[in-house]
Amino acid sequence: MTTSPVPPTHPPRGAESLTFSRRWWTYQRERFPIVAHGALILAFSFCAVSLSRMLRQEPGWPGAAQLLVAFATCFAFFLQLRIADEFKDYHDDLQHRPYRPVQRGVVTLKELAVLFVLGALVQLLGALWLNPKLLGLLVVTWLYLAAMSKEFFIAGWLRDQPVLYMLSHMVIMPLVDLYATGTDWLSLQHYPPHGLIWFLLASYCNGLVIEIGRKIRSPGDEEPGVSTYSRLWGRRVAVGAWCAALLATTAFALITAHHLGHVRVVGTILVLCLAGAAGVGVWFARHPAPGRGKRIEQCAGVWTLVLYLSLGLVPHFFKGPI
């Protein structure tokens, strides 16, 4: 859940001219907008806990403790993904995107490393407080995140396989979701509830929606040395791949909704949203004026919010299958 870089409209200011709070405010605004990301992560984590409870056929709303730990842990995970990218892409960004806050000295990699560790501490304490059984899922996700950060120790080869690169990195999404659902089911049983696999697959495909969507640009917005799917595959193919990811997400979400007994109401919402998103994609493919590629990324964010609220929130307002 990341945003495309936007070059500053004025000369960057050095870190020495900014206060501590101002430096971090600038970093979050440009690289990890807390409000926008927080809303998506809240929907993401709420859906995971709520859906797990519904799949167990447990009535009522999720518990506050489970929601708190799921949200805090997921927020830290997505922040850690951003920080890992800052380390992994530092030299490429220094060469091709020197306007980014780390490259222009607003914050340092050392400071980001400290923030990464603080996030891990929050995750660890949350698991110990809620349910120590969560440590197993937490460690598995940490290990995969660490392997991702090292490009699975085959960086040179993997970067030449962009599709495999994308598919392998998106595995982190269902892993984070599995942890969030575990705040509910793991205290009662040693295995996930029946039907959860379809939700995890929907989460995986939605990760592709976000990833492809943020790397589709208008021809006039492409930056030298910056890899995007619109440059790699061509604009129309990239939009087609994005729409295919939307369709796959919808299919797995509908199977999940079937297990919840609410396929019609959830399906109606998602199909309408899918039609709107596909329309945005087709419109952009035909009229790729400068700046319009951003609409794809914004649409992916709205789609993500609708997806998780449809599965995790909407069924609470309906009694019985619908």
C-alpha positions as CSV (number, residue, x, y, z in Angstrom):
1,M,0.0,0.0,0.0
2,T,2.4,2.7,-1.4
3,T,2.2,5.9,-3.4
4,S,4.0,7.0,-6.5
5,P,6.8,9.6,-6.1
6,V,5.9,13.2,-7.0
7,P,8.8,15.5,-7.8
8,P,8.9,18.6,-5.6
9,T,7.8,21.9,-7.2
10,H,10.6,23.8,-5.4
11,P,14.2,23.1,-4.6
12,P,14.5,20.6,-1.8
13,R,15.5,21.8,1.6
14,G,18.3,20.1,3.5
15,A,17.8,18.3,6.7
16,E,19.7,20.9,8.6
17,S,16.9,23.5,7.9
18,L,14.1,21.3,9.2
19,T,13.1,20.4,12.8
20,F,12.9,16.8,13.9
21,S,9.1,16.8,13.7
22,R,9.1,18.6,10.4
23,R,11.5,16.1,8.9
24,W,9.3,13.1,9.8
25,W,6.2,15.0,8.7
26,T,7.8,15.6,5.3
27,Y,8.8,11.9,5.1
28,Q,5.4,10.5,5.9
29,R,3.7,13.0,3.5
30,E,5.9,11.9,0.6
31,R,6.5,8.3,1.3
32,F,4.0,6.9,3.8
33,P,0.9,9.2,4.2
34,I,-0.4,8.2,7.6
35,V,-4.0,9.2,7.2
36,A,-4.5,7.6,3.7
37,H,-2.5,4.5,4.5
38,G,-4.0,4.3,8.0
39,A,-7.6,4.2,6.6
40,L,-6.7,1.4,4.2
41,I,-4.8,-0.6,6.9
42,L,-7.7,-0.1,9.4
43,A,-10.1,-1.6,6.8
44,F,-7.6,-4.3,6.0
45,S,-7.1,-5.4,9.6
46,F,-10.7,-5.0,10.6
47,C,-11.8,-7.2,7.7
48,A,-9.3,-9.9,8.6
49,V,-10.4,-10.1,12.2
50,S,-14.1,-9.7,11.5
51,L,-14.1,-12.2,8.6
52,S,-12.3,-14.8,10.7
53,R,-15.0,-14.5,13.3
54,M,-17.8,-14.8,10.8
55,L,-16.2,-17.9,9.2
56,R,-16.2,-19.5,12.6
57,Q,-19.9,-18.6,12.7
58,E,-19.4,-16.6,15.8
59,P,-22.0,-13.8,16.2
60,G,-21.3,-10.3,17.1
61,W,-18.5,-7.8,16.4
62,P,-14.8,-8.5,16.8
63,G,-13.2,-7.8,20.2
64,A,-11.4,-4.5,20.8
65,A,-8.1,-6.3,21.8
66,Q,-8.0,-8.3,18.7
67,L,-8.7,-5.3,16.5
68,L,-6.0,-3.2,18.3
69,V,-3.3,-5.8,17.9
70,A,-4.2,-6.6,14.3
71,F,-4.2,-2.9,13.3
72,A,-1.0,-2.0,15.1
73,T,0.8,-5.1,13.8
74,C,-0.4,-4.6,10.2
75,F,0.4,-0.9,10.3
76,A,3.9,-1.8,11.4
77,F,4.3,-4.4,8.7
78,F,3.4,-2.0,5.9
79,L,5.7,0.7,7.4
80,Q,8.5,-1.9,7.5
81,L,7.8,-2.8,3.8
82,R,8.3,0.9,3.0
83,I,11.5,1.1,5.0
84,A,12.8,-2.1,3.5
85,D,12.3,-0.6,0.0
86,E,14.2,2.5,1.1
87,F,17.2,0.4,1.9
88,K,16.9,-1.9,-1.1
89,D,16.4,0.9,-3.7
90,Y,18.7,3.5,-2.1
91,H,21.3,3.6,-4.8
92,D,18.9,3.4,-7.7
93,D,16.8,6.2,-6.2
94,L,20.0,8.2,-5.6
95,Q,20.8,8.0,-9.3
96,H,17.3,8.3,-10.8
97,R,15.1,9.9,-8.1
98,P,17.3,12.2,-6.0
99,Y,14.2,14.2,-5.0
100,R,13.1,11.5,-2.6
101,P,13.4,12.5,1.1
102,V,16.0,9.9,2.0
103,Q,18.2,10.8,-1.0
104,R,18.0,14.6,-0.2
105,G,18.8,14.0,3.4
106,V,15.4,14.7,5.1
107,V,15.7,11.4,7.1
108,T,18.6,8.9,7.1
109,L,18.7,5.2,6.6
110,K,19.9,4.8,10.2
111,E,16.9,6.7,11.5
112,L,14.6,4.5,9.4
113,A,16.4,1.4,10.8
114,V,15.5,2.5,14.3
115,L,11.9,3.0,13.2
116,F,11.9,-0.5,11.7
117,V,13.1,-2.0,15.0
118,L,10.5,0.0,17.0
119,G,7.8,-1.4,14.7
120,A,9.0,-4.9,15.3
121,L,9.0,-4.3,19.1
122,V,5.3,-3.1,18.8
123,Q,4.5,-6.3,16.9
124,L,6.3,-8.5,19.4
125,L,4.7,-6.9,22.5
126,G,1.3,-7.1,20.8
127,A,1.6,-10.8,20.2
128,L,2.9,-11.5,23.7
129,W,0.0,-9.4,25.3
130,L,-2.8,-10.9,23.2
131,N,-1.7,-14.5,22.6
132,P,1.8,-15.9,22.6
133,K,0.7,-18.4,20.0
134,L,0.9,-15.6,17.5
135,L,4.7,-15.6,17.7
136,G,4.9,-18.4,15.2
137,L,2.9,-16.5,12.5
138,L,4.9,-13.3,13.4
139,V,8.2,-15.0,12.9
140,V,7.2,-16.6,9.6
141,T,6.1,-13.1,8.3
142,W,9.3,-11.5,9.6
143,L,11.4,-14.2,7.8
144,Y,9.6,-13.7,4.5
145,L,10.0,-9.9,4.8
146,A,13.7,-10.4,5.5
147,A,14.0,-12.6,2.4
148,M,12.2,-10.1,0.3
149,S,14.5,-7.3,1.5
150,K,17.5,-9.4,0.2
151,E,15.6,-10.2,-3.0
152,F,15.7,-13.9,-1.9
153,F,19.5,-13.7,-2.4
154,I,19.1,-13.8,-6.2
155,A,18.7,-10.1,-6.8
156,G,20.5,-10.0,-10.2
157,W,18.4,-12.8,-11.7
158,L,15.1,-11.8,-10.1
159,R,15.2,-8.2,-11.3
160,D,15.4,-9.6,-14.8
161,Q,12.2,-11.5,-14.2
162,P,9.7,-8.6,-13.5
163,V,6.6,-10.8,-13.4
164,L,8.2,-13.4,-11.1
165,Y,9.6,-10.5,-9.0
166,M,6.1,-9.1,-8.5
167,L,4.4,-12.4,-7.9
168,S,7.0,-13.4,-5.3
169,H,6.8,-10.1,-3.4
170,M,3.1,-10.2,-3.2
171,V,3.1,-13.3,-1.0
172,I,3.7,-10.9,1.9
173,M,0.1,-9.7,1.6
174,P,-1.7,-13.0,2.5
175,L,1.0,-13.6,5.2
176,V,0.1,-10.3,6.9
177,D,-3.6,-11.1,6.5
178,L,-3.1,-14.6,8.0
179,Y,-1.5,-13.0,11.0
180,A,-4.3,-10.5,11.4
181,T,-6.9,-13.3,11.2
182,G,-4.9,-15.3,13.7
183,T,-5.6,-12.7,16.3
184,D,-9.1,-14.2,16.3
185,W,-8.9,-17.9,15.5
186,L,-5.6,-18.9,17.0
187,S,-6.8,-18.5,20.5
188,L,-9.6,-21.1,19.9
189,Q,-8.1,-23.6,17.4
190,H,-4.8,-24.6,15.9
191,Y,-5.9,-24.2,12.3
192,P,-7.6,-21.4,10.2
193,P,-11.4,-21.5,9.8
194,H,-12.8,-23.2,6.7
195,G,-13.0,-20.9,3.7
196,L,-10.2,-18.5,4.8
197,I,-7.9,-19.7,2.0
198,W,-10.2,-17.9,-0.5
199,F,-9.8,-14.6,1.4
200,L,-6.1,-15.0,1.5
201,L,-6.1,-15.5,-2.3
202,A,-8.3,-12.4,-2.7
203,S,-5.7,-10.5,-0.6
204,Y,-2.9,-11.8,-2.8
205,C,-4.6,-10.7,-6.0
206,N,-5.5,-7.4,-4.5
207,G,-1.8,-6.9,-3.8
208,L,-1.3,-7.2,-7.5
209,V,-4.0,-4.6,-8.1
210,I,-2.2,-2.1,-5.9
211,E,1.3,-3.0,-7.2
212,I,0.4,-2.8,-10.9
213,G,-1.8,0.3,-10.3
214,R,0.9,2.3,-8.8
215,K,3.3,1.6,-11.6
216,I,1.1,2.7,-14.6
217,R,2.1,6.1,-16.0
218,S,1.2,8.3,-18.8
219,P,4.0,8.5,-21.5
220,G,4.8,12.0,-20.4
221,D,5.1,11.0,-16.8
222,E,7.7,8.2,-17.3
223,E,11.0,8.9,-15.6
224,P,14.4,7.9,-17.0
225,G,15.7,4.8,-15.3
226,V,12.5,4.1,-13.4
227,S,10.8,0.8,-14.1
228,T,7.1,0.8,-14.5
229,Y,4.7,-1.7,-16.0
230,S,3.4,0.8,-18.5
231,R,7.0,1.1,-19.8
232,L,7.8,-2.6,-19.5
233,W,4.6,-4.0,-21.1
234,G,3.1,-1.1,-22.9
235,R,0.2,1.0,-21.6
236,R,-2.6,-1.1,-22.9
237,V,-1.1,-4.4,-21.7
238,A,-0.4,-2.9,-18.3
239,V,-4.0,-1.7,-18.0
240,G,-5.2,-5.2,-19.1
241,A,-3.1,-6.9,-16.5
242,W,-4.4,-4.5,-13.9
243,C,-8.0,-5.3,-14.9
244,A,-7.2,-9.0,-14.8
245,A,-6.0,-8.6,-11.3
246,L,-9.2,-6.8,-10.4
247,L,-11.2,-9.6,-11.9
248,A,-9.2,-12.3,-10.1
249,T,-9.7,-10.5,-6.8
250,T,-13.4,-10.2,-7.4
251,A,-13.7,-14.0,-8.1
252,F,-11.9,-15.0,-4.9
253,A,-13.8,-12.4,-2.9
254,L,-17.1,-13.8,-4.2
255,I,-16.1,-17.3,-3.1
256,T,-15.2,-15.9,0.3
257,A,-18.6,-14.2,0.4
258,H,-20.3,-17.5,-0.5
259,H,-18.7,-19.0,2.6
260,L,-20.1,-16.1,4.6
261,G,-23.5,-16.6,3.2
262,H,-23.6,-13.1,1.8
263,V,-22.6,-13.5,-1.8
264,R,-25.4,-11.5,-3.4
265,V,-25.0,-8.3,-1.4
266,V,-21.2,-8.4,-1.5
267,G,-21.2,-9.5,-5.1
268,T,-23.4,-6.5,-6.1
269,I,-21.1,-4.0,-4.4
270,L,-17.9,-5.6,-5.9
271,V,-19.2,-6.0,-9.4
272,L,-20.4,-2.4,-9.5
273,C,-17.0,-1.3,-8.2
274,L,-15.2,-3.6,-10.7
275,A,-17.2,-2.0,-13.6
276,G,-16.2,1.5,-12.5
277,A,-12.5,0.6,-12.0
278,A,-12.4,-1.1,-15.4
279,G,-14.0,1.9,-16.9
280,V,-11.2,4.1,-15.4
281,G,-8.6,1.7,-16.9
282,V,-10.1,1.7,-20.4
283,W,-10.5,5.5,-20.3
284,F,-6.8,5.9,-19.4
285,A,-5.6,3.4,-22.0
286,R,-7.4,5.4,-24.7
287,H,-6.6,8.9,-23.3
288,P,-3.2,8.8,-21.5
289,A,-2.8,12.5,-20.9
290,P,-0.1,13.5,-18.5
291,G,-1.1,13.0,-14.9
292,R,-3.9,10.6,-15.6
293,G,-1.9,7.5,-14.6
294,K,-2.4,8.7,-11.0
295,R,-6.1,7.9,-11.4
296,I,-5.3,4.2,-11.7
297,E,-3.4,4.3,-8.4
298,Q,-6.2,6.3,-6.7
299,C,-8.8,3.8,-8.1
300,A,-6.8,0.9,-6.7
301,G,-6.9,2.5,-3.3
302,V,-10.7,3.0,-3.4
303,W,-11.2,-0.5,-4.7
304,T,-9.1,-1.9,-1.8
305,L,-11.2,0.0,0.7
306,V,-14.5,-1.2,-0.8
307,L,-13.2,-4.8,-1.0
308,Y,-12.3,-5.1,2.6
309,L,-15.3,-3.2,4.0
310,S,-17.6,-5.3,1.8
311,L,-16.2,-8.6,3.2
312,G,-15.6,-7.5,6.8
313,L,-18.2,-4.9,7.6
314,V,-21.3,-5.2,5.3
315,P,-22.3,-8.7,6.4
316,H,-22.8,-7.5,9.9
317,F,-25.8,-5.5,8.8
318,F,-27.6,-8.5,7.3
319,K,-29.1,-11.4,9.1
320,G,-29.2,-14.8,7.4
321,P,-27.8,-15.7,3.9
322,I,-28.3,-13.0,1.2
